[in-house]
């Protein structure tokens, strides 16, 4: 069982202390108290990880795809057996409720399973005709960077797809939430993954990304996090022409039309929005409601938001835990304070909850002046803005008005409106009459400042493969 008092680095198949600076303290967001620490990698540790990944590449790339898949499926089984302690560790360091953490690990297990089950078909040659074939080859070493909001699912989406493709991975997981990566590296090791194929490091994020991307042996950068950091990494990756998969921020609209089932829309929106205290890149943040149902919608949403039970993540009656870190509290104070100072109306919440830990009350804002920062900056917290619209054209313009393009949601029974909105909304994913997050078997990627490249499904594996076109003068079978 991983030791939460000090999480270590995993390099070349063994756990070790970091030789970087002093370990980083782990803080429980529910109490703001330290409960453990995580090792810090030095340049020497990172070189060892790069060498281990390089030495394992040939072996792993040449391991038959069905065997790679079998290792992932075994790792999924081991992870599934450890869901209870893994979820407890994640909840303690991230602040999400135990139920949310278990649900997240279940999705991580599914991700390992789905990729494992499709390993063989996704590595098989594809014929264009009898003389031309495409071979899918592993792209090379992957440097993967995951954030603290959904560490289990996001580690799994990057690692499982890269491993199935035949690529070694160096994962820098978030220092604030190290345990998911530790449980996964352990499960893969126990499942028979050769040493060096997965390496897990923590430390100083800019130093680690700079060091890894400076190595031409790294061929793919996969990053989930904020848009400014994604841009910095993409610039660095350009020097070695490393391929980038960038899953960045979002500022997702929900458009509620007059014919929508309002109670159903309110409960679907609030259930999804306030999961993980609103710290999800896909979470809706701006709600646009047809004017005839606007007041009814707002009243119902406000009533639901005021009744959400905010509390300790390990209390089974808690519906929303604390925010993950003090930076998010500062962001809420700044964005909500700005909107209110310009004249926005706080209909629910609007303030930090006065108790130890990083608790923020579920917040609903209306009458938001157009120049308010919250309408353009990603809020990444438990706050929703709600505004009325009069025409579908106005709703489309407002929904597409930010620089982001990750997710969008609509509520309407009309097939014509559904069809029109599916085309008109600028988003990598659209959900109709419910709110759906990522799934193992479907691709998701952002538009505009939300990034590029895909994670999930077939396209998620293709992100880590190079395609080789083989032309022959006469019919040839490469399968
Ligand atoms: P941040 O941008 O500093 O960090 C986000 C993640 O990127 C962290 O895990 C961090 O360790 C890592 N990171 C930061 N600088 C890095 C670098 N130079 N090289 C490699 N990794 C680096 O911000 P934060 O305060 O942790 O989070 C704030 C913002 O990040 C949020 O407002 C949100 O926009 C965004 N975010 C997005 C997602 C997502 O799922 N898309 C997840 C977490 C955070």
Boltz pocket constraint, residues with backbone or C-beta under 6 A from the ligand:
constraints:
  - pocket:
      binder: B
      contacts: [[A, 145], [A, 146], [A, 147], [A, 148], [A, 149], [A, 173], [A, 174], [A, 175], [A, 205], [A, 206], [A, 207], [A, 209], [A, 210], [A, 224], [A, 225], [A, 226], [A, 227], [A, 229], [A, 232], [A, 233], [A, 247], [A, 248], [A, 249], [A, 250], [A, 279], [A, 280], [A, 281], [A, 327], [A, 378], [A, 379], [A, 380]]
      max_distance: 6.0
